């Protein structure tokens, strides 16, 4: 199955997620993709944020982050994400947005 002639935009359901998960697993099993190479790629990709299409850039970065999470067998919880936002806010209350009142 070659990716050259397939329209991947049609995969918005469970089948698309299955393809993506399998592809991520295959990439991690490939010995050319080490933790170091993934980190290096994330760093390189982050620098491209200014001159790339935002939607495509975001999808690519999300793929790289999913690879990184899978390598380390982690999935940051919502509470950890909130904690990280709160830490940033507490360090510089003028620069960062406060937690919303719900």
C-alpha positions in Angstrom: 0.0 0.0 0.0 1.8 3.1 -1.2 1.0 6.5 0.3 1.6 8.3 -3.0 -1.8 7.7 -4.4 -4.0 7.5 -1.3 -6.2 10.3 0.0 -5.5 10.2 3.7 -7.8 13.0 4.5 -10.7 10.6 4.3 -9.5 8.8 7.5 -11.4 10.7 10.2 -12.8 7.8 12.1 -11.6 4.7 14.0 -9.9 3.3 10.9 -7.7 6.4 10.6 -6.7 6.1 14.2 -5.9 2.4 13.7 -3.7 3.3 10.7 -1.9 6.0 12.7 -1.3 3.8 15.7 0.1 1.0 13.6 2.3 3.4 11.7 3.6 4.9 14.9 4.3 1.4 16.2 6.2 0.5 13.0 8.2 3.7 13.2 9.3 2.9 16.7 10.3 -0.6 15.8 12.5 0.7 13.0 16.0 0.8 14.6 16.8 4.0 12.6 14.4 5.9 14.8 16.0 6.3 18.2 15.0 8.5 21.1 17.8 10.9 20.2 16.7 11.1 16.5 13.1 11.8 17.5 14.2 14.6 19.9 16.4 16.0 17.2 13.5 16.0 14.8 11.2 17.7 17.3 13.7 20.4 17.8 14.2 20.9 14.0 10.5 20.9 13.4 9.8 23.5 16.1 12.1 25.9 14.3 9.9 25.5 11.1 6.8 27.0 12.8 7.3 30.4 11.2 7.4 29.3 7.6 5.0 26.3 7.3 1.3 25.8 6.8 -0.1 25.9 10.4 -2.4 22.9 9.9 0.2 20.7 8.4 2.9 21.8 10.8 0.6 21.0 13.8 -0.3 17.6 12.4 3.4 16.8 11.9 4.4 18.0 15.4 1.5 16.0 16.9 2.9 12.9 15.1 6.4 13.6 16.6 4.9 14.1 20.1 3.0 10.8 19.8 6.2 9.0 18.8 7.9 10.5 21.8 5.1 9.6 24.2 5.0 6.0 22.8 8.8 5.6 23.2 8.6 6.6 26.8 5.2 4.9 27.4 3.6 8.0 28.8 0.4 10.0 28.2 0.4 13.2 30.2 -2.7 13.6 32.2 -5.0 16.6 32.1 -4.1 17.4 35.7 -0.4 17.4 34.8 -1.1 19.7 31.9 -3.0 22.1 34.1 -0.2 22.0 36.7 2.3 23.0 33.9 0.2 25.9 32.9 -0.2 27.0 36.5 3.6 26.8 37.1 4.2 29.1 34.1 1.5 31.5 35.3 3.0 31.6 38.8 6.5 32.4 37.4 5.3 35.4 35.4 1.7 36.6 36.0 2.0 39.4 33.6 3.0 37.2 30.7 0.8 34.2 31.1 -3.0 33.9 31.3 -4.5 33.0 34.7 -6.6 29.9 35.3 -10.2 30.4 34.2 -12.9 30.5 36.9 -15.4 27.7 36.3 
